[in-house]
Each structure stands twice: as structure tokens, then as C-alpha cells.
Amino acid sequence: MKNRTSEFDLAMVTRKFYCHKCGDRLARNAHTRTIKRGDPDYREHSSFGTKRVIGDIELTEYDFKCWTCNRIINPDEQYVIERMQNMLGKHILTDEEFAETEEKARAAIAKKRRTTDIVVKAVSITVALLVLFLWIITKGGTGFTFYF
Ligand SMILES: [Zn+2]
């Protein structure tokens, strides 16, 4: 039995990415490999939520390719490049611009990730408290007993 799965960030589909060397639009580049039971990364790819698959997994992963420069770019790298392109307001970056902006772009992405994490946690806590509150009021009693 073969299980097929593909893994990619939503951003790869929803945003356009450009080569920082030539400015051409980058293409998504698919790699498919088979992961067998006992392979080091089998465990990581064999569960979907609470479901676990049995048998080999055919995994498709994506990176970016510039067909003009014939270059493959890792998505995490390209997200940094995208940020640098936005900061400088252009697609083609010189080596100097690349060197000057890279650290700032990485810091900006890291900061955004931290903010997103905090928001996600805050929302989760609010929802949990709301559920607890609703549970308490629907029980309708005055003396609360908590069971853990
Ligand atoms: Zn290119």
C-alpha cells in the first residue's frame, strides 16, 4: 500500500516569488521520494493528526527554481530574499545589497513569527477560558467542583 502526501507552505501557492539574480518569476519545483518503514524520518511523516499510516509513504516536497539561472532555492531562504526585495523595493539585488539587508530581513521574519506565536497563544487561551466559562454557567450550580 502506498500513501501519497505533499508538504508545502501555503505561501508557496498564494504568493509570487522572484529570483534575486535575474528578477524572473520562480517556479515551484517538486521532489518526490519514497519513505520506507524504519527510515529515520518515517515517524515524522507517517502521522496526520491522530491518524497513522501503514506502509511506504510517497512524499512530495517543494522548493523554488529559477529556470533562467538554473538555480534551486530552498523556501526558507527565499522567504528571507522576498523580505529583502520588499525592503529594497526591487527584485534584483546586488551582492552588496544582499549582504547589507540579509540580517535585517532575518530579524524582521523572526520578530513576525514571535508575534504570530503570541497571538495564537492568546487566542487559544481565550477560547479555553470561554469554553470553561460556558461549561461553568451551563452547569448552573453555585458551588463549583473541578475534576481534573
Ligand atoms: Zn534567476
Backbone and ligand atoms as CSV (ligand in chain L), in Angstrom:
chain,resi,resn,atom,element,x,y,z
A,1,MET,N,N,0.837,-1.202,0.000
A,1,MET,CA,C,0.000,0.000,0.000
A,1,MET,C,C,0.869,1.248,0.000
A,2,LYS,N,N,0.557,2.185,-0.896
A,2,LYS,CA,C,1.327,3.427,-0.965
A,2,LYS,C,C,0.491,4.597,-0.493
A,3,ASN,N,N,1.068,5.394,0.359
A,3,ASN,CA,C,0.392,6.598,0.826
A,3,ASN,C,C,1.059,7.784,0.171
A,4,ARG,N,N,0.251,8.646,-0.411
A,4,ARG,CA,C,0.822,9.825,-1.061
A,4,ARG,C,C,0.548,11.054,-0.209
A,5,THR,N,N,1.545,11.860,-0.062
A,5,THR,CA,C,1.361,13.092,0.693
A,5,THR,C,C,2.270,14.177,0.125
A,6,SER,N,N,1.819,15.417,0.198
A,6,SER,CA,C,2.722,16.501,-0.192
A,6,SER,C,C,2.755,17.532,0.925
A,7,GLU,N,N,3.914,18.121,1.076
A,7,GLU,CA,C,4.110,19.100,2.144
A,7,GLU,C,C,4.658,20.380,1.556
A,8,PHE,N,N,3.958,21.465,1.807
A,8,PHE,CA,C,4.454,22.775,1.371
A,8,PHE,C,C,3.757,23.858,2.180
A,9,ASP,N,N,4.370,25.023,2.219
A,9,ASP,CA,C,3.768,26.170,2.898
A,9,ASP,C,C,2.714,26.776,1.990
A,10,LEU,N,N,1.667,27.275,2.585
A,10,LEU,CA,C,0.609,27.941,1.831
A,10,LEU,C,C,1.181,29.123,1.038
A,11,ALA,N,N,2.166,29.797,1.632
A,11,ALA,CA,C,2.790,30.962,0.979
A,11,ALA,C,C,3.349,30.625,-0.400
A,12,MET,N,N,3.786,29.390,-0.577
A,12,MET,CA,C,4.366,28.988,-1.867
A,12,MET,C,C,3.321,29.045,-2.978
A,13,VAL,N,N,2.056,28.880,-2.595
A,13,VAL,CA,C,0.971,28.884,-3.576
A,13,VAL,C,C,0.342,30.269,-3.683
A,14,THR,N,N,0.241,30.963,-2.555
A,14,THR,CA,C,-0.502,32.217,-2.546
A,14,THR,C,C,0.335,33.435,-2.941
A,15,ARG,N,N,1.665,33.341,-2.873
A,15,ARG,CA,C,2.495,34.499,-3.208
A,15,ARG,C,C,3.373,34.204,-4.414
A,16,LYS,N,N,3.799,35.275,-5.063
A,16,LYS,CA,C,4.718,35.127,-6.194
A,16,LYS,C,C,6.124,35.412,-5.703
A,17,PHE,N,N,7.080,34.629,-6.189
A,17,PHE,CA,C,8.461,34.797,-5.761
A,17,PHE,C,C,9.346,35.044,-6.971
A,18,TYR,N,N,10.357,35.883,-6.746
A,18,TYR,CA,C,11.222,36.292,-7.855
A,18,TYR,C,C,12.679,36.040,-7.532
A,19,CYS,N,N,13.411,35.654,-8.548
A,19,CYS,CA,C,14.845,35.408,-8.440
A,19,CYS,C,C,15.551,36.732,-8.133
A,20,HIS,N,N,16.474,36.721,-7.170
A,20,HIS,CA,C,17.159,37.971,-6.836
A,20,HIS,C,C,18.372,38.217,-7.742
A,21,LYS,N,N,18.677,37.236,-8.595
A,21,LYS,CA,C,19.802,37.400,-9.537
A,21,LYS,C,C,19.327,38.003,-10.863
A,22,CYS,N,N,18.205,37.459,-11.388
A,22,CYS,CA,C,17.751,37.905,-12.714
A,22,CYS,C,C,16.373,38.565,-12.690
A,23,GLY,N,N,15.644,38.411,-11.578
A,23,GLY,CA,C,14.330,39.042,-11.465
A,23,GLY,C,C,13.178,38.230,-12.024
A,24,ASP,N,N,13.467,37.073,-12.612
A,24,ASP,CA,C,12.392,36.249,-13.175
A,24,ASP,C,C,11.555,35.593,-12.079
A,25,ARG,N,N,10.328,35.329,-12.430
A,25,ARG,CA,C,9.427,34.642,-11.514
A,25,ARG,C,C,9.955,33.225,-11.268
A,26,LEU,N,N,9.935,32.809,-10.013
A,26,LEU,CA,C,10.409,31.464,-9.677
A,26,LEU,C,C,9.288,30.450,-9.838
A,27,ALA,N,N,9.653,29.250,-10.195
A,27,ALA,CA,C,8.684,28.169,-10.338
A,27,ALA,C,C,8.783,27.255,-9.119
A,28,ARG,N,N,7.680,26.621,-8.789
A,28,ARG,CA,C,7.723,25.604,-7.740
A,28,ARG,C,C,8.322,24.348,-8.348
A,29,ASN,N,N,9.191,23.733,-7.594
A,29,ASN,CA,C,9.914,22.583,-8.075
A,29,ASN,C,C,9.622,21.404,-7.151
A,30,ALA,N,N,9.006,20.369,-7.692
A,30,ALA,CA,C,8.581,19.244,-6.855
A,30,ALA,C,C,9.631,18.144,-6.802
A,31,HIS,N,N,9.821,17.584,-5.626
A,31,HIS,CA,C,10.677,16.411,-5.457
A,31,HIS,C,C,9.826,15.338,-4.814
A,32,THR,N,N,9.830,14.173,-5.378
A,32,THR,CA,C,9.075,13.088,-4.767
A,32,THR,C,C,10.038,11.980,-4.353
A,33,ARG,N,N,9.863,11.518,-3.142
A,33,ARG,CA,C,10.709,10.404,-2.673
A,33,ARG,C,C,9.854,9.451,-1.868
A,34,THR,N,N,10.314,8.242,-1.762
A,34,THR,CA,C,9.576,7.237,-1.009
A,34,THR,C,C,10.257,7.034,0.339
A,35,ILE,N,N,9.456,7.102,1.377
A,35,ILE,CA,C,9.979,6.865,2.721
A,35,ILE,C,C,9.471,5.505,3.171
A,36,LYS,N,N,10.383,4.672,3.555
A,36,LYS,CA,C,10.003,3.321,3.985
A,36,LYS,C,C,9.984,3.225,5.504
A,37,ARG,N,N,9.214,2.291,5.977
A,37,ARG,CA,C,9.174,1.993,7.404
A,37,ARG,C,C,10.593,1.752,7.895
A,38,GLY,N,N,10.957,2.393,8.992
A,38,GLY,CA,C,12.310,2.204,9.512
A,38,GLY,C,C,13.267,3.314,9.081
A,39,ASP,N,N,12.886,4.103,8.062
A,39,ASP,CA,C,13.705,5.259,7.689
A,39,ASP,C,C,13.660,6.283,8.829
A,40,PRO,N,N,14.744,7.033,9.024
A,40,PRO,CA,C,14.781,7.966,10.164
A,40,PRO,C,C,13.627,8.966,10.197
A,41,ASP,N,N,13.125,9.404,9.027
A,41,ASP,CA,C,12.051,10.400,9.045
A,41,ASP,C,C,10.661,9.792,8.815
A,42,TYR,N,N,10.564,8.472,8.910
A,42,TYR,CA,C,9.258,7.813,8.694
A,42,TYR,C,C,8.221,8.294,9.706
A,43,ARG,N,N,8.631,8.307,10.960
A,43,ARG,CA,C,7.732,8.683,12.048
A,43,ARG,C,C,7.140,10.080,11.842
A,44,GLU,N,N,8.013,11.012,11.485
A,44,GLU,CA,C,7.638,12.413,11.280
A,44,GLU,C,C,6.568,12.568,10.194
A,45,HIS,N,N,6.632,11.734,9.157
A,45,HIS,CA,C,5.723,11.880,8.020
A,45,HIS,C,C,4.571,10.890,8.018
A,46,SER,N,N,4.528,9.978,9.000
A,46,SER,CA,C,3.529,8.917,8.940
A,46,SER,C,C,2.291,9.201,9.769
A,47,SER,N,N,2.256,10.321,10.497
A,47,SER,CA,C,1.046,10.609,11.262
A,47,SER,C,C,0.402,11.907,10.791
A,48,PHE,N,N,-0.908,11.855,10.690
A,48,PHE,CA,C,-1.690,13.025,10.296
A,48,PHE,C,C,-2.694,13.253,11.406
A,49,GLY,N,N,-2.433,14.194,12.276
A,49,GLY,CA,C,-3.268,14.369,13.459
A,49,GLY,C,C,-3.141,13.124,14.308
A,50,THR,N,N,-4.257,12.457,14.538
A,50,THR,CA,C,-4.216,11.248,15.362
A,50,THR,C,C,-4.106,9.990,14.501
A,51,LYS,N,N,-4.195,10.178,13.177
A,51,LYS,CA,C,-4.123,9.031,12.264
A,51,LYS,C,C,-2.685,8.675,11.984
A,52,ARG,N,N,-2.428,7.386,11.912
A,52,ARG,CA,C,-1.103,6.941,11.494
A,52,ARG,C,C,-1.261,6.065,10.265
A,53,VAL,N,N,-0.367,6.226,9.325
A,53,VAL,CA,C,-0.474,5.423,8.118
A,53,VAL,C,C,0.382,4.176,8.258
A,54,ILE,N,N,0.070,3.213,7.440
A,54,ILE,CA,C,0.831,1.971,7.423
A,54,ILE,C,C,1.406,1.832,6.017
A,55,GLY,N,N,2.634,1.415,5.935
A,55,GLY,CA,C,3.256,1.180,4.626
A,55,GLY,C,C,4.115,2.344,4.175
A,56,ASP,N,N,4.619,2.232,2.960
A,56,ASP,CA,C,5.515,3.253,2.409
A,56,ASP,C,C,4.771,4.566,2.178
A,57,ILE,N,N,5.518,5.647,2.261
A,57,ILE,CA,C,4.934,6.961,2.029
A,57,ILE,C,C,5.634,7.592,0.834
A,58,GLU,N,N,4.845,8.039,-0.123
A,58,GLU,CA,C,5.410,8.770,-1.248
A,58,GLU,C,C,5.236,10.259,-0.943
A,59,LEU,N,N,6.329,10.899,-0.580
A,59,LEU,CA,C,6.269,12.280,-0.130
A,59,LEU,C,C,6.739,13.236,-1.225
A,60,THR,N,N,5.926,14.247,-1.497
A,60,THR,CA,C,6.317,15.285,-2.448
A,60,THR,C,C,6.605,16.563,-1.671
A,61,GLU,N,N,7.795,17.089,-1.848
A,61,GLU,CA,C,8.189,18.346,-1.212
A,61,GLU,C,C,8.543,19.343,-2.314
A,62,TYR,N,N,8.524,20.612,-1.970
A,62,TYR,CA,C,8.751,21.633,-2.990
A,62,TYR,C,C,9.860,22.596,-2.599
A,63,ASP,N,N,10.571,23.053,-3.597
A,63,ASP,CA,C,11.431,24.216,-3.402
A,63,ASP,C,C,11.220,25.106,-4.622
A,64,PHE,N,N,12.042,26.146,-4.754
A,64,PHE,CA,C,11.875,27.066,-5.874
A,64,PHE,C,C,12.974,26.850,-6.899
A,65,LYS,N,N,12.621,27.113,-8.146
A,65,LYS,CA,C,13.631,27.026,-9.191
A,65,LYS,C,C,13.546,28.239,-10.099
A,66,CYS,N,N,14.722,28.817,-10.406
A,66,CYS,CA,C,14.792,29.838,-11.433
A,66,CYS,C,C,15.274,29.150,-12.704
A,67,TRP,N,N,14.407,29.130,-13.704
A,67,TRP,CA,C,14.748,28.439,-14.954
A,67,TRP,C,C,15.770,29.235,-15.753
A,68,THR,N,N,15.842,30.540,-15.538
A,68,THR,CA,C,16.802,31.370,-16.267
A,68,THR,C,C,18.222,31.125,-15.741
A,69,CYS,N,N,18.368,31.158,-14.406
A,69,CYS,CA,C,19.691,30.959,-13.801
A,69,CYS,C,C,19.976,29.479,-13.542
A,70,ASN,N,N,18.956,28.654,-13.710
A,70,ASN,CA,C,19.061,27.232,-13.423
A,70,ASN,C,C,19.519,26.995,-11.969
A,71,ARG,N,N,18.820,27.684,-11.068
A,71,ARG,CA,C,19.193,27.660,-9.663
A,71,ARG,C,C,18.009,27.145,-8.843
A,72,ILE,N,N,18.312,26.318,-7.836
A,72,ILE,CA,C,17.289,25.818,-6.922
A,72,ILE,C,C,17.416,26.618,-5.629
A,73,ILE,N,N,16.308,27.094,-5.089
A,73,ILE,CA,C,16.351,27.873,-3.853
A,73,ILE,C,C,15.429,27.242,-2.824
A,74,ASN,N,N,15.981,27.032,-1.655
A,74,ASN,CA,C,15.244,26.496,-0.524
A,74,ASN,C,C,14.166,27.508,-0.088
A,75,PRO,N,N,12.944,27.067,0.225
A,75,PRO,CA,C,11.869,28.014,0.556
A,75,PRO,C,C,12.210,28.972,1.708
A,76,ASP,N,N,12.836,28.466,2.765
A,76,ASP,CA,C,13.182,29.342,3.896
A,76,ASP,C,C,14.123,30.459,3.466
A,77,GLU,N,N,15.068,30.125,2.588
A,77,GLU,CA,C,15.984,31.140,2.053
A,77,GLU,C,C,15.219,32.154,1.211
A,78,GLN,N,N,14.285,31.632,0.398
A,78,GLN,CA,C,13.549,32.514,-0.498
A,78,GLN,C,C,12.653,33.478,0.287
A,79,TYR,N,N,12.124,33.038,1.440
A,79,TYR,CA,C,11.293,33.948,2.247
A,79,TYR,C,C,12.125,35.127,2.750
A,80,VAL,N,N,13.391,34.844,3.091
A,80,VAL,CA,C,14.300,35.911,3.517
A,80,VAL,C,C,14.573,36.851,2.327
A,81,ILE,N,N,14.823,36.253,1.176
A,81,ILE,CA,C,15.087,37.047,-0.032
A,81,ILE,C,C,13.869,37.908,-0.384
A,82,GLU,N,N,12.682,37.314,-0.262
A,82,GLU,CA,C,11.446,38.054,-0.551
A,82,GLU,C,C,11.350,39.292,0.351
A,83,ARG,N,N,11.697,39.102,1.639
A,83,ARG,CA,C,11.644,40.215,2.584
A,83,ARG,C,C,12.648,41.306,2.189
A,84,MET,N,N,13.843,40.865,1.764
A,84,MET,CA,C,14.866,41.819,1.336
A,84,MET,C,C,14.396,42.581,0.099
A,85,GLN,N,N,13.768,41.870,-0.833
A,85,GLN,CA,C,13.248,42.508,-2.052
A,85,GLN,C,C,12.181,43.538,-1.701
A,86,ASN,N,N,11.330,43.208,-0.725
A,86,ASN,CA,C,10.300,44.158,-0.291
A,86,ASN,C,C,10.919,45.374,0.384
A,87,MET,N,N,11.953,45.133,1.213
A,87,MET,CA,C,12.612,46.231,1.926
A,87,MET,C,C,13.267,47.198,0.945
A,88,LEU,N,N,13.866,46.645,-0.111
A,88,LEU,CA,C,14.591,47.477,-1.068
A,88,LEU,C,C,13.718,47.919,-2.242
A,89,GLY,N,N,12.528,47.370,-2.329
A,89,GLY,CA,C,11.587,47.758,-3.375
A,89,GLY,C,C,11.985,47.328,-4.775
A,90,LYS,N,N,12.739,46.243,-4.886
A,90,LYS,CA,C,13.104,45.713,-6.211
A,90,LYS,C,C,13.410,44.226,-6.127
A,91,HIS,N,N,13.394,43.578,-7.268
A,91,HIS,CA,C,13.616,42.132,-7.287
A,91,HIS,C,C,15.087,41.755,-7.394
A,92,ILE,N,N,15.834,42.467,-8.235
A,92,ILE,CA,C,17.243,42.115,-8.444
A,92,ILE,C,C,18.109,42.807,-7.389
A,93,LEU,N,N,18.901,42.019,-6.664
A,93,LEU,CA,C,19.733,42.552,-5.590
A,93,LEU,C,C,21.207,42.311,-5.905
A,94,THR,N,N,22.014,43.317,-5.678
A,94,THR,CA,C,23.463,43.144,-5.868
A,94,THR,C,C,24.016,42.410,-4.644
A,95,ASP,N,N,25.228,41.908,-4.758
A,95,ASP,CA,C,25.840,41.202,-3.626
A,95,ASP,C,C,25.947,42.105,-2.405
A,96,GLU,N,N,26.246,43.385,-2.635
A,96,GLU,CA,C,26.373,44.338,-1.518
A,96,GLU,C,C,25.024,44.525,-0.824
A,97,GLU,N,N,23.997,44.727,-1.639
A,97,GLU,CA,C,22.654,44.912,-1.068
A,97,GLU,C,C,22.233,43.665,-0.298
A,98,PHE,N,N,22.563,42.519,-0.862
A,98,PHE,CA,C,22.236,41.243,-0.223
A,98,PHE,C,C,22.898,41.186,1.154
A,99,ALA,N,N,24.201,41.471,1.184
A,99,ALA,CA,C,24.964,41.405,2.433
A,99,ALA,C,C,24.447,42.404,3.470
A,100,GLU,N,N,24.078,43.597,2.993
A,100,GLU,CA,C,23.631,44.646,3.921
A,100,GLU,C,C,22.248,44.374,4.511
A,101,THR,N,N,21.378,43.729,3.739
A,101,THR,CA,C,19.968,43.607,4.125
A,101,THR,C,C,19.621,42.276,4.777
A,102,GLU,N,N,20.435,41.240,4.518
A,102,GLU,CA,C,20.064,39.896,4.939
A,102,GLU,C,C,19.734,39.790,6.434
A,103,GLU,N,N,20.603,40.343,7.266
A,103,GLU,CA,C,20.409,40.222,8.710
A,103,GLU,C,C,19.120,40.905,9.166
A,104,LYS,N,N,18.876,42.094,8.607
A,104,LYS,CA,C,17.653,42.843,8.949
A,104,LYS,C,C,16.405,42.052,8.554
A,105,ALA,N,N,16.475,41.436,7.361
A,105,ALA,CA,C,15.339,40.658,6.861
A,105,ALA,C,C,15.085,39.453,7.759
A,106,ARG,N,N,16.166,38.760,8.154
A,106,ARG,CA,C,16.006,37.602,9.048
A,106,ARG,C,C,15.406,38.025,10.382
A,107,ALA,N,N,15.889,39.153,10.917
A,107,ALA,CA,C,15.380,39.648,12.199
A,107,ALA,C,C,13.897,39.993,12.083
A,108,ALA,N,N,13.503,40.622,10.958
A,108,ALA,CA,C,12.105,41.012,10.759
A,108,ALA,C,C,11.201,39.780,10.695
A,109,ILE,N,N,11.681,38.730,10.014
A,109,ILE,CA,C,10.891,37.496,9.906
A,109,ILE,C,C,10.764,36.834,11.276
A,110,ALA,N,N,11.876,36.778,12.019
A,110,ALA,CA,C,11.862,36.160,13.346
A,110,ALA,C,C,10.894,36.904,14.266
A,111,LYS,N,N,10.901,38.241,14.176
A,111,LYS,CA,C,10.024,39.059,15.008
A,111,LYS,C,C,8.556,38.788,14.668
A,112,LYS,N,N,8.265,38.697,13.371
A,112,LYS,CA,C,6.901,38.439,12.928
A,112,LYS,C,C,6.431,37.070,13.429
A,113,ARG,N,N,7.335,36.060,13.362
A,113,ARG,CA,C,6.990,34.718,13.848
A,113,ARG,C,C,6.667,34.747,15.329
A,114,ARG,N,N,7.482,35.493,16.107
A,114,ARG,CA,C,7.240,35.571,17.552
A,114,ARG,C,C,5.892,36.205,17.821
A,115,THR,N,N,5.580,37.292,17.115
A,115,THR,CA,C,4.311,37.981,17.295
A,115,THR,C,C,3.153,37.035,16.971
A,116,THR,N,N,3.278,36.310,15.854
A,116,THR,CA,C,2.235,35.364,15.464
A,116,THR,C,C,2.044,34.308,16.555
A,117,ASP,N,N,3.140,33.789,17.108
A,117,ASP,CA,C,3.064,32.794,18.181
A,117,ASP,C,C,2.294,33.330,19.366
A,118,ILE,N,N,2.589,34.589,19.752
A,118,ILE,CA,C,1.931,35.194,20.906
A,118,ILE,C,C,0.436,35.326,20.636
A,119,VAL,N,N,0.076,35.783,19.428
A,119,VAL,CA,C,-1.332,35.948,19.069
A,119,VAL,C,C,-2.044,34.598,19.108
A,120,VAL,N,N,-1.415,33.581,18.535
A,120,VAL,CA,C,-2.018,32.241,18.513
A,120,VAL,C,C,-2.231,31.742,19.941
A,121,LYS,N,N,-1.226,31.942,20.804
A,121,LYS,CA,C,-1.360,31.507,22.196
A,121,LYS,C,C,-2.473,32.271,22.897
A,122,ALA,N,N,-2.532,33.594,22.702
A,122,ALA,CA,C,-3.549,34.426,23.343
A,122,ALA,C,C,-4.947,33.972,22.917
A,123,VAL,N,N,-5.121,33.709,21.632
A,123,VAL,CA,C,-6.421,33.263,21.120
A,123,VAL,C,C,-6.781,31.901,21.728
A,124,SER,N,N,-5.799,30.982,21.782
A,124,SER,CA,C,-6.064,29.658,22.351
A,124,SER,C,C,-6.496,29.752,23.799
A,125,ILE,N,N,-5.816,30.604,24.575
A,125,ILE,CA,C,-6.146,30.760,25.993
A,125,ILE,C,C,-7.550,31.348,26.132
A,126,THR,N,N,-7.870,32.359,25.311
A,126,THR,CA,C,-9.196,32.982,25.357
A,126,THR,C,C,-10.287,31.954,25.060
A,127,VAL,N,N,-10.070,31.158,24.031
A,127,VAL,CA,C,-11.056,30.129,23.665
A,127,VAL,C,C,-11.210,29.129,24.819
A,128,ALA,N,N,-10.083,28.709,25.396
A,128,ALA,CA,C,-10.125,27.750,26.502
A,128,ALA,C,C,-10.908,28.316,27.686
A,129,LEU,N,N,-10.664,29.596,27.993
A,129,LEU,CA,C,-11.367,30.235,29.110
A,129,LEU,C,C,-12.863,30.365,28.819
A,130,LEU,N,N,-13.178,30.682,27.566
A,130,LEU,CA,C,-14.571,30.809,27.157
A,130,LEU,C,C,-15.302,29.469,27.298
A,131,VAL,N,N,-14.648,28.415,26.860
A,131,VAL,CA,C,-15.228,27.068,26.970
A,131,VAL,C,C,-15.448,26.726,28.441
A,132,LEU,N,N,-14.462,27.029,29.259
A,132,LEU,CA,C,-14.562,26.759,30.697
A,132,LEU,C,C,-15.717,27.551,31.307
A,133,PHE,N,N,-15.805,28.825,30.915
A,133,PHE,CA,C,-16.862,29.707,31.393
A,133,PHE,C,C,-18.241,29.161,31.006
A,134,LEU,N,N,-18.380,28.794,29.733
A,134,LEU,CA,C,-19.662,28.249,29.249
A,134,LEU,C,C,-20.003,26.952,29.981
A,135,TRP,N,N,-19.001,26.160,30.218
A,135,TRP,CA,C,-19.200,24.900,30.926
A,135,TRP,C,C,-19.712,25.186,32.340
A,136,ILE,N,N,-19.099,26.189,32.981
A,136,ILE,CA,C,-19.491,26.547,34.344
A,136,ILE,C,C,-20.926,27.077,34.377
A,137,ILE,N,N,-21.263,28.004,33.460
A,137,ILE,CA,C,-22.607,28.587,33.526
A,137,ILE,C,C,-23.696,27.592,33.122
A,138,THR,N,N,-23.370,26.657,32.224
A,138,THR,CA,C,-24.400,25.677,31.847
A,138,THR,C,C,-24.621,24.655,32.952
A,139,LYS,N,N,-23.614,24.460,33.774
A,139,LYS,CA,C,-23.788,23.564,34.927
A,139,LYS,C,C,-24.753,24.208,35.926
A,140,GLY,N,N,-24.744,25.548,35.952
A,140,GLY,CA,C,-25.722,26.312,36.710
A,140,GLY,C,C,-25.643,26.244,38.230
A,141,GLY,N,N,-24.720,25.548,38.745
A,141,GLY,CA,C,-24.645,25.434,40.207
A,141,GLY,C,C,-23.941,26.619,40.825
A,142,THR,N,N,-24.041,26.754,42.102
A,142,THR,CA,C,-23.324,27.824,42.776
A,142,THR,C,C,-22.006,27.318,43.333
A,143,GLY,N,N,-22.002,26.076,43.763
A,143,GLY,CA,C,-20.742,25.519,44.247
A,143,GLY,C,C,-20.034,24.782,43.121
A,144,PHE,N,N,-18.881,25.252,42.746
A,144,PHE,CA,C,-18.188,24.611,41.626
A,144,PHE,C,C,-17.236,23.533,42.123
A,145,THR,N,N,-17.313,22.427,41.485
A,145,THR,CA,C,-16.358,21.385,41.780
A,145,THR,C,C,-15.573,21.092,40.513
A,146,PHE,N,N,-14.307,21.134,40.606
A,146,PHE,CA,C,-13.489,20.852,39.414
A,146,PHE,C,C,-12.882,19.456,39.510
A,147,TYR,N,N,-13.011,18.747,38.456
A,147,TYR,CA,C,-12.376,17.432,38.377
A,147,TYR,C,C,-11.277,17.481,37.347
A,148,PHE,N,N,-10.118,17.083,37.736
A,148,PHE,CA,C,-9.023,17.049,36.746
A,148,PHE,C,C,-8.532,15.632,36.580
L,1,ZN,ZN,ZN,17.305,33.879,-11.974
